[in-house]
Amino acid sequence: MRKVLLPVRPIAQNPAECGPACVKSILDAMLPRSVSLSQLEREISPAGANKGREWDFRIALAALKRGVPATVLTHETLLFDPAWFRLDRGLLIGKLDASAKALTNELESLAKARKSAVNADVDWFTLDRINGVKEAANFLRNGGSIEFLHPKARFSGVSPRLLKHQLRLGRPVIVPIDTSRFYGRPRRDSLMSTTHNDLTGWPWGHIIAVRGFDRTRFHVADPGHGTTYPVSQEHLVGSIRYPQVIAIGTAKRRRRAR
């Protein structure tokens, strides 16, 4: 199959809410009734919640709650130790719970040593890990699926081959991208800032849905632009922010060629 184009239409996002808009665009293509964007935003981006790696699991869970299967495909070793890749669901949940507890204890000890409270601005990296493993465990408890990518699995990482395989099965894929790599945007002080800071700024993240492919390109639905467009396969995969993507939908059986 040299070309696939799934009927996913882009939904223009509200500021900093690319995740809910992305999953809405996919669910609207799969469900008989349109899904409320504001309700998705409340579920996926509750007040005070971070939008780090844990966001992926809340996005996937939003689909799952509406009866649409979702699989997180990952080789993100910031959250998962490679020794966990072949554990069954129960053992993996146990490891995630233990990791969240150990990371929390470690963070509280560090805060105590410096004689200050845990600070979201200072401790964001560890908090991102804690929130990530907690949300991963919650996703699994609610029936979600995590598929690890490693050298002995069918797919060893996030690659054009992996994305095309999911699309052939009828499953759009949500991917996190680095806006500086993907669009060539200058680094900025903060997510909502338009100020260019080439010395200490950050390459901010964004989420888009991959809806199809042809011989050399992927076709994406971008909530930031509210449009669809093609992008080279190499450029898209090279712009993925971290090695974790979400495939949404029921996998269709592929017909064997006669």
PyMOL commands that set and color helices and strands:
alter all, ss='L'
color gray80, all
select helices_A, chain A and resi 18-30+37-44+54-65+82-84+89-113+124-141+160-168+179-182+233-238
alter helices_A, ss='H'
color red, helices_A
select strands_A, chain A and resi 4-5+70-74+145-148+173-178+205-213+217-222+227-232+244-248
alter strands_A, ss='S'
color yellow, strands_A
deselect
rebuild
show_as cartoon
